[in-house]
Amino acid sequence: MAVASKKDIVTNAESEKAGSEKIVDFDGPDDKTNPINWRPWHKWLTVVLISLMTLIVNLATVMCAPAAPQILAEFKITSGLYSTILVSIWELGEVAGPLIIAPLAELYGKLPVYDIAKMLFIVFSVGAGGSRSLTGIIVCRFLNGVAVASGTLNPGIVGDLFLQEQRGRAMSVMSLAVLLGPTLGPIIGGYLSQAYGWRWAFWFTAFITAVLEVAFVVIFRETYKVTILRRKVAHARKKTGDGSLRPKEDLALSRGLLLGRALVRPLKIMCLSPIVILLALYTAIVYGVQYLIMTTITETFEDAYGFKEGPVGHSFLGLGIGIGIGVFDCGATLDWYLKRKAAKTNGPMKPEHRLPLQVIGGCLIPISLFIYGWKIEYRVHWIVPILSTSLIGFGLIATTIPTATYLVDSFGVYAASSLAALSVWKYLSGALLPLAEPPLYARLGFGWGNSILGFLALALISAPLLLLRYSERLRTSSKFKINL
């Protein structure tokens, strides 16, 4: 997909005005204010920091799952559907959040947006733990989902800090935190709620986030190049009085028009970019299946195998094993394959070289769903279905890391908007697909219920296969050029 650059927009639409402007860029390739040139320890500390924050956020996503029976009992709720809603309502918040957060980050910078989102996360986590009604908990969980959508900025931050051939490893490290959170969350939440009550399943993450904020104040700095250049221009204008200075990579528009463009940008990408549409279709189903497993695994293993409130958290360990293997594999192969393909063809490094691993992951997910469903159906020893979820964990990693890296490579300074566009469909699937579980399992059982999902995942392997063959043509064709 070809993206209309800022240079194209200025020269074609405002050539007369552009001729009188002075474009301000970084002072050469070694400018220390460019995040690409930060010291390696600072770049990796930043990656570790946003990874820790993302780990906490993703712990919070499902920490309340083992505590759901306690919560429903306290408020005298008998419908088991509310156990799923307690977890999945978070995802509806994450549907709305990226469409607000990504444009604001591209307009005002990632640092202030990140800081405000963290504060809101603490407030709503405390509010959920202190709530006196189930409705209050659900509302706070939804608003928490909106706040934590700031996590969609993380791949873009990696893109700001690292060269194209270095991003795969950094993206893998960050994604380990993203995906281990939902694995460890139920284990911690199960024991916390058992020992101290369900409210600590919410308060724990608020307290840890408040402590981590100290490290953010000391270490985290603005990484978005456009914002850094805007500050440089503001300083130069103040010093020289030259109003014709303008940052590179910025549009020569008023603040109001810039905000309007920024708010519309994710929607345009979501609706007009064929590569994002294909990726969204595939990742939405993969993410929805993973979230369905996460939201139902507690009840499944309590009913089928008699697990208790604390130990039931260990049923998530299979996902954790698969995620760990997937992260190691992506970290070891993504950058290596990118450079190898470029060297082999004696050509440039292309975003498409990130995609082959998706196909491998896509084949493993339906296999794991068939094994998981039928082993539970026939009450085979609990270790077998738990280990089968490791294939789901690997498949999820093999989908999400190459996808995020591909979009960062393809969209550059607009990576946040492209990831926001993708996230809308992903989180919508994560919110809605688990709601289909009670009637699906009740009518078909675990075997055929999971097999239906497996056949769906199998059919959608066609999406990464199509991208593998046609992605470059779709990305570079003038027919699909989007004026961003």
C-alpha positions as CSV (number, residue, x, y, z in Angstrom):
1,M,0.0,0.0,0.0
2,A,1.5,3.4,-1.0
3,V,1.2,6.1,1.6
4,A,1.1,9.7,0.4
5,S,4.1,11.4,2.0
6,K,4.0,14.8,3.7
7,K,6.3,16.1,1.0
8,D,3.9,15.0,-1.7
9,I,1.0,16.8,0.1
10,V,2.9,20.1,0.5
11,T,4.3,20.2,-3.0
12,N,1.1,19.3,-4.7
13,A,-1.5,21.1,-2.6
14,E,0.5,24.1,-1.2
15,S,3.5,24.5,-3.5
16,E,3.4,28.3,-3.4
17,K,3.4,28.3,0.4
18,A,6.0,25.5,0.6
19,G,8.4,27.5,-1.5
20,S,8.7,30.2,1.1
21,E,9.1,27.7,4.0
22,K,12.3,26.4,5.5
23,I,12.2,22.8,6.4
24,V,13.9,21.8,9.7
25,D,15.3,18.3,10.2
26,F,17.8,16.7,12.5
27,D,21.4,17.9,12.3
28,G,22.7,15.1,10.2
29,P,22.6,11.3,10.7
30,D,24.4,11.5,14.1
31,D,22.2,14.1,15.8
32,K,21.8,12.9,19.4
33,T,18.3,14.4,19.7
34,N,17.1,11.8,17.1
35,P,16.0,8.7,19.2
36,I,17.7,6.4,16.7
37,N,21.0,7.8,17.9
38,W,20.3,7.5,21.7
39,R,22.7,5.3,23.6
40,P,21.9,1.6,23.4
41,W,21.3,1.4,27.2
42,H,18.8,4.2,27.1
43,K,16.9,2.7,24.2
44,W,16.8,-0.7,25.8
45,L,15.8,0.7,29.2
46,T,12.9,2.4,27.4
47,V,11.9,-0.9,25.9
48,V,12.1,-2.6,29.2
49,L,10.1,0.2,30.9
50,I,7.2,0.1,28.4
51,S,7.3,-3.7,28.5
52,L,6.9,-3.7,32.3
53,M,4.0,-1.3,32.0
54,T,2.4,-3.4,29.4
55,L,3.0,-6.5,31.6
56,I,1.1,-4.8,34.4
57,V,-1.7,-3.8,32.1
58,N,-2.1,-7.2,30.7
59,L,-2.0,-8.8,34.2
60,A,-5.0,-6.6,35.0
61,T,-6.8,-7.7,31.9
62,V,-7.6,-11.2,33.3
63,M,-6.6,-11.0,37.0
64,C,-10.3,-10.8,37.9
65,A,-11.1,-14.0,36.0
66,P,-10.4,-16.4,38.9
67,A,-12.1,-13.9,41.3
68,A,-15.3,-13.7,39.2
69,P,-17.2,-16.4,41.3
70,Q,-16.4,-14.3,44.5
71,I,-17.6,-11.1,42.8
72,L,-20.8,-12.6,41.5
73,A,-21.5,-14.2,44.9
74,E,-21.0,-10.9,46.8
75,F,-23.5,-9.1,44.5
76,K,-25.9,-12.1,44.4
77,I,-25.6,-12.6,40.6
78,T,-26.5,-16.1,39.4
79,S,-25.9,-15.7,35.6
80,G,-22.5,-17.1,34.6
81,L,-22.5,-14.8,31.5
82,Y,-21.4,-12.0,33.8
83,S,-18.1,-13.9,34.5
84,T,-17.3,-13.4,30.8
85,I,-18.5,-9.8,30.7
86,L,-16.3,-8.9,33.6
87,V,-13.3,-9.8,31.6
88,S,-14.3,-9.0,28.0
89,I,-15.8,-5.6,28.7
90,W,-12.2,-4.4,28.9
91,E,-11.8,-5.2,25.3
92,L,-14.7,-3.0,24.3
93,G,-12.8,-0.1,25.9
94,E,-9.7,-1.0,23.9
95,V,-11.9,-0.8,20.7
96,A,-12.6,2.9,21.4
97,G,-9.2,3.8,23.0
98,P,-6.9,3.5,20.0
99,L,-9.0,5.8,17.8
100,I,-8.5,8.5,20.4
101,I,-5.0,7.8,21.7
102,A,-3.1,7.2,18.4
103,P,-4.2,10.6,16.8
104,L,-3.4,12.5,20.0
105,A,0.0,10.9,20.2
106,E,0.8,11.8,16.6
107,L,-0.3,15.4,17.3
108,Y,1.0,16.1,20.8
109,G,3.6,13.4,21.2
110,K,3.7,10.0,22.9
111,L,5.1,11.1,26.2
112,P,2.1,13.2,27.5
113,V,-0.5,10.7,26.1
114,Y,1.3,7.8,27.9
115,D,1.5,9.7,31.2
116,I,-2.2,10.7,31.2
117,A,-3.2,7.1,30.2
118,K,-1.2,5.7,33.2
119,M,-2.9,8.0,35.6
120,L,-6.3,7.1,34.3
121,F,-5.4,3.4,34.6
122,I,-4.5,3.9,38.3
123,V,-7.8,5.8,39.0
124,F,-10.1,3.3,37.3
125,S,-8.3,0.3,38.9
126,V,-8.8,1.7,42.3
127,G,-12.4,2.5,41.4
128,A,-13.1,-1.1,40.3
129,G,-11.6,-2.5,43.5
130,G,-13.7,-0.1,45.6
131,S,-16.9,-0.5,43.7
132,R,-20.1,-1.3,45.6
133,S,-21.9,-2.7,42.6
134,L,-21.3,-5.0,39.7
135,T,-22.3,-2.2,37.4
136,G,-19.5,0.0,38.9
137,I,-16.9,-2.6,38.3
138,I,-18.0,-3.1,34.7
139,V,-17.9,0.6,34.0
140,C,-14.4,1.0,35.5
141,R,-13.2,-2.0,33.6
142,F,-14.5,-0.5,30.3
143,L,-12.8,2.9,31.1
144,N,-9.6,1.0,32.0
145,G,-9.7,-0.6,28.6
146,V,-9.9,2.9,27.0
147,A,-6.9,4.1,29.0
148,V,-4.6,1.1,28.4
149,A,-5.1,1.4,24.6
150,S,-2.0,3.5,24.9
151,G,-0.2,0.2,24.5
152,T,-0.9,0.5,20.8
153,L,1.8,3.1,20.8
154,N,4.5,0.6,21.9
155,P,5.4,-0.8,18.5
156,G,5.7,2.7,17.2
157,I,8.1,3.6,20.0
158,V,10.2,0.6,19.1
159,G,10.2,1.9,15.5
160,D,11.3,5.4,16.7
161,L,14.2,3.9,18.6
162,F,15.6,1.2,16.3
163,L,16.6,0.9,12.6
164,Q,14.5,-1.4,10.5
165,E,16.9,-4.3,10.7
166,Q,17.0,-4.1,14.6
167,R,13.3,-3.9,15.3
168,G,12.4,-7.6,15.3
169,R,14.4,-8.4,18.5
170,A,13.1,-5.3,20.4
171,M,9.6,-6.0,19.3
172,S,9.9,-9.6,20.6
173,V,11.1,-8.5,24.0
174,M,8.2,-6.1,24.3
175,S,5.7,-8.6,23.1
176,L,6.8,-11.1,25.7
177,A,5.4,-8.7,28.3
178,V,2.3,-8.1,26.3
179,L,1.4,-11.8,26.1
180,L,2.8,-13.2,29.3
181,G,0.5,-10.8,31.3
182,P,-2.7,-12.7,30.5
183,T,-0.9,-15.9,31.4
184,L,0.4,-14.8,34.8
185,G,-2.6,-12.6,35.6
186,P,-5.0,-15.5,36.5
187,I,-2.3,-17.2,38.6
188,I,-1.7,-14.0,40.7
189,G,-5.3,-13.1,40.7
190,G,-6.4,-16.5,41.8
191,Y,-4.1,-16.6,44.9
192,L,-4.7,-12.9,45.7
193,S,-8.4,-13.2,45.7
194,Q,-8.2,-16.4,47.7
195,A,-6.0,-14.9,50.4
196,Y,-7.2,-11.2,50.5
197,G,-10.5,-11.0,48.6
198,W,-11.5,-10.1,45.1
199,R,-10.8,-6.3,45.5
200,W,-7.1,-6.9,45.6
201,A,-7.3,-8.4,42.1
202,F,-7.8,-4.7,41.0
203,W,-5.8,-2.8,43.6
204,F,-2.6,-4.8,43.1
205,T,-2.0,-3.5,39.6
206,A,-2.9,0.1,40.6
207,F,-0.2,0.0,43.3
208,I,2.5,-1.5,41.1
209,T,1.7,1.1,38.3
210,A,2.1,3.9,40.8
211,V,5.5,2.6,41.8
212,L,6.6,2.2,38.2
213,E,5.6,5.7,37.4
214,V,8.8,6.9,39.3
215,A,10.9,5.0,36.8
216,F,9.0,6.5,33.9
217,V,9.7,10.1,35.2
218,V,13.4,9.3,35.4
219,I,13.9,7.4,32.2
220,F,11.1,7.9,29.6
221,R,11.6,10.7,27.1
222,E,9.7,11.7,24.0
223,T,10.5,9.4,21.0
224,Y,8.2,10.7,18.3
225,K,10.4,12.4,15.8
226,V,7.7,14.8,14.5
227,T,7.1,16.1,18.1
228,I,10.9,16.5,18.7
229,L,11.3,18.5,15.5
230,R,8.3,20.6,16.4
231,R,10.0,21.6,19.7
232,K,13.2,22.3,17.8
233,V,11.3,24.6,15.4
234,A,9.5,26.4,18.3
235,H,12.9,27.0,20.0
236,A,14.5,28.2,16.7
237,R,11.5,30.5,16.0
238,K,11.7,32.0,19.4
239,K,15.5,32.5,19.0
240,T,15.5,33.9,15.4
241,G,12.0,35.3,15.0
242,D,11.8,33.4,11.7
243,G,8.2,32.3,11.2
244,S,8.8,30.4,8.0
245,L,10.5,27.5,9.8
246,R,8.6,24.2,9.7
247,P,9.4,20.7,10.9
248,K,10.1,17.9,8.4
249,E,7.5,15.2,8.4
250,D,4.9,17.8,9.5
251,L,2.0,19.2,7.5
252,A,1.8,22.9,6.8
253,L,-1.7,23.1,8.4
254,S,-3.3,24.8,11.4
255,R,-3.5,23.0,14.7
256,G,-7.3,22.4,14.2
257,L,-6.8,20.9,10.8
258,L,-3.9,18.7,12.0
259,L,-6.2,17.4,14.8
260,G,-8.9,16.7,12.3
261,R,-6.5,14.8,10.0
262,A,-5.1,12.9,12.9
263,L,-8.5,11.8,14.2
264,V,-9.6,10.6,10.7
265,R,-6.3,8.9,9.8
266,P,-6.9,5.6,11.6
267,L,-10.4,5.3,10.1
268,K,-9.0,5.9,6.6
269,I,-6.4,3.3,7.1
270,M,-8.9,0.9,8.6
271,C,-11.3,1.2,5.6
272,L,-9.1,1.9,2.6
273,S,-5.9,0.0,3.1
274,P,-6.2,-3.6,1.7
275,I,-3.2,-4.8,3.7
276,V,-4.6,-3.6,7.0
277,I,-8.0,-5.0,6.2
278,L,-6.5,-8.5,5.5
279,L,-4.3,-8.3,8.6
280,A,-7.2,-7.1,10.7
281,L,-9.4,-10.0,9.5
282,Y,-6.9,-12.6,10.4
283,T,-5.5,-11.2,13.7
284,A,-9.1,-10.4,14.9
285,I,-10.0,-14.1,14.7
286,V,-6.7,-15.3,16.2
287,Y,-7.0,-12.8,19.1
288,G,-10.6,-13.5,19.6
289,V,-9.9,-17.2,19.9
290,Q,-7.1,-16.6,22.4
291,Y,-9.4,-14.4,24.4
292,L,-12.2,-16.9,24.3
293,I,-9.8,-19.5,25.7
294,M,-8.6,-17.1,28.4
295,T,-12.1,-16.1,29.6
296,T,-13.4,-19.6,29.7
297,I,-10.4,-21.7,30.8
298,T,-11.0,-21.0,34.5
299,E,-14.6,-22.3,34.4
300,T,-13.7,-25.1,32.1
301,F,-11.0,-26.6,34.3
302,E,-13.1,-26.1,37.5
303,D,-16.0,-28.0,36.0
304,A,-14.1,-30.6,34.0
305,Y,-11.2,-31.4,36.3
306,G,-12.3,-30.0,39.7
307,F,-9.6,-27.3,40.0
308,K,-9.9,-24.9,42.9
309,E,-9.7,-21.1,42.9
310,G,-6.0,-20.8,43.5
311,P,-4.6,-23.7,41.5
312,V,-6.9,-23.1,38.5
313,G,-4.6,-20.2,37.5
314,H,-2.0,-22.8,36.5
315,S,-4.2,-23.9,33.6
316,F,-2.8,-20.8,31.8
317,L,0.7,-22.1,31.9
318,G,0.4,-23.8,28.5
319,L,-0.3,-20.4,26.9
320,G,2.8,-19.0,28.7
321,I,5.1,-21.8,27.4
322,G,3.9,-21.3,23.8
323,I,4.3,-17.5,24.1
324,G,7.9,-17.9,25.5
325,I,8.9,-20.2,22.6
326,G,7.3,-17.9,20.1
327,V,9.0,-14.8,21.4
328,F,12.4,-16.5,21.3
329,D,11.7,-17.7,17.8
330,C,10.6,-14.2,16.5
331,G,13.6,-12.5,18.2
332,A,16.0,-15.0,16.6
333,T,14.6,-15.0,13.1
334,L,12.7,-11.8,12.2
335,D,15.7,-9.5,11.8
336,W,17.9,-12.3,10.5
337,Y,15.5,-13.2,7.8
338,L,15.0,-9.6,6.8
339,K,18.7,-9.1,6.3
340,R,19.2,-12.5,4.6
341,K,16.5,-11.8,2.0
342,A,17.9,-8.3,1.2
343,A,21.4,-9.7,0.8
344,K,20.2,-12.6,-1.3
345,T,18.4,-10.4,-3.8
346,N,20.9,-7.6,-3.5
347,G,18.0,-5.2,-2.9
348,P,16.4,-3.2,-0.1
349,M,14.9,-4.6,3.1
350,K,11.2,-4.9,2.6
351,P,8.3,-5.1,5.2
352,E,7.1,-8.2,3.4
353,H,10.1,-10.1,4.7
354,R,8.4,-10.1,8.2
355,L,5.4,-12.2,7.1
356,P,6.5,-15.9,6.5
357,L,6.3,-16.7,10.2
358,Q,2.6,-15.8,10.2
359,V,1.8,-18.8,8.0
360,I,3.5,-21.2,10.4
361,G,1.6,-19.8,13.3
362,G,-1.6,-19.9,11.3
363,C,-1.3,-23.7,10.8
364,L,-0.7,-24.4,14.5
365,I,-3.7,-22.6,15.8
366,P,-6.5,-24.8,14.3
367,I,-4.5,-27.9,15.3
368,S,-4.3,-26.8,18.9
369,L,-8.0,-26.0,19.0
370,F,-8.9,-29.5,17.8
371,I,-6.7,-31.1,20.4
372,Y,-7.8,-28.8,23.2
373,G,-11.5,-29.3,22.6
374,W,-11.6,-33.1,22.2
375,K,-9.2,-33.8,25.0
376,I,-11.4,-31.9,27.4
377,E,-14.5,-33.5,25.9
378,Y,-13.2,-37.0,26.7
379,R,-11.7,-35.8,30.0
380,V,-8.2,-36.8,29.1
381,H,-5.6,-36.0,31.8
382,W,-5.6,-32.2,32.3
383,I,-1.9,-31.8,31.3
384,V,-2.8,-32.6,27.7
385,P,-5.3,-29.8,27.0
386,I,-3.1,-27.4,29.0
387,L,0.0,-28.2,26.8
388,S,-2.2,-28.0,23.7
389,T,-2.8,-24.3,24.5
390,S,1.0,-23.7,24.1
391,L,0.4,-24.0,20.3
392,I,-2.2,-21.3,20.6
393,G,0.3,-19.2,22.5
394,F,3.0,-19.7,19.8
395,G,0.5,-19.0,17.0
396,L,-0.6,-15.8,18.6
397,I,3.0,-14.6,18.9
398,A,3.8,-15.7,15.3
399,T,0.9,-13.5,14.2
400,T,1.2,-10.4,16.4
401,I,4.9,-9.7,16.4
402,P,5.4,-10.0,12.6
403,T,2.2,-8.0,12.1
404,A,3.2,-5.1,14.3
405,T,6.7,-5.0,12.9
406,Y,5.4,-5.1,9.3
407,L,3.1,-2.2,10.0
408,V,5.8,-0.1,11.7
409,D,8.1,-0.8,8.7
410,S,5.3,0.1,6.2
411,F,3.7,3.2,7.8
412,G,6.7,5.0,9.4
413,V,5.6,8.1,11.3
414,Y,2.0,6.9,11.0
415,A,2.6,3.5,12.6
416,A,0.4,4.4,15.6
417,S,-2.6,5.1,13.3
418,S,-2.1,1.8,11.4
419,L,-1.8,-0.1,14.6
420,A,-4.9,1.6,16.0
421,A,-6.8,0.7,12.9
422,L,-5.8,-3.0,13.4
423,S,-6.6,-2.9,17.1
424,V,-10.2,-1.9,16.6
425,W,-11.0,-5.1,14.9
426,K,-8.8,-7.2,17.1
427,Y,-10.2,-5.9,20.4
428,L,-13.8,-6.0,19.1
429,S,-13.3,-9.7,18.4
430,G,-11.8,-10.1,21.8
431,A,-14.8,-8.6,23.4
432,L,-17.6,-10.3,21.4
433,L,-16.3,-13.8,20.5
434,P,-16.1,-15.0,24.2
435,L,-19.8,-14.1,24.5
436,A,-20.5,-16.9,22.0
437,E,-18.9,-19.4,24.3
438,P,-21.8,-20.3,26.6
439,P,-24.3,-21.3,23.9
440,L,-21.6,-22.8,21.7
441,Y,-20.3,-25.2,24.4
442,A,-23.8,-25.8,25.8
443,R,-25.1,-26.9,22.4
444,L,-22.1,-28.6,20.8
445,G,-19.9,-29.5,23.8
446,F,-16.2,-28.8,24.1
447,G,-15.2,-31.0,21.2
448,W,-17.3,-29.7,18.4
449,G,-17.5,-26.2,20.0
450,N,-13.7,-25.8,19.7
451,S,-13.6,-27.6,16.3
452,I,-15.9,-24.9,14.9
453,L,-13.4,-22.3,15.9
454,G,-10.6,-24.5,14.5
455,F,-12.3,-24.7,11.1
456,L,-12.7,-20.9,11.1
457,A,-9.0,-20.4,11.9
458,L,-8.1,-22.9,9.2
459,A,-10.1,-21.1,6.6
460,L,-8.5,-17.7,7.4
461,I,-5.0,-19.0,6.8
462,S,-5.7,-17.7,3.3
463,A,-5.2,-14.1,4.6
464,P,-1.5,-14.4,5.5
465,L,-0.9,-16.5,2.3
466,L,-2.5,-13.8,0.2
467,L,-0.4,-11.1,1.9
468,L,2.8,-13.2,1.5
469,R,2.2,-13.2,-2.3
470,Y,0.6,-9.8,-3.0
471,S,1.5,-7.5,-0.1
472,E,4.2,-5.5,-1.9
473,R,2.0,-5.0,-4.9
474,L,-0.8,-3.7,-2.7
475,R,1.5,-1.6,-0.5
476,T,3.2,0.2,-3.4
477,S,0.4,0.5,-6.0
478,S,-0.8,4.0,-6.7
479,K,-4.3,2.5,-6.9
480,F,-4.3,2.1,-3.2
481,K,-2.4,5.2,-2.3
482,I,-4.0,7.0,0.8
483,N,-3.5,10.7,1.5
484,L,-2.8,10.6,5.2
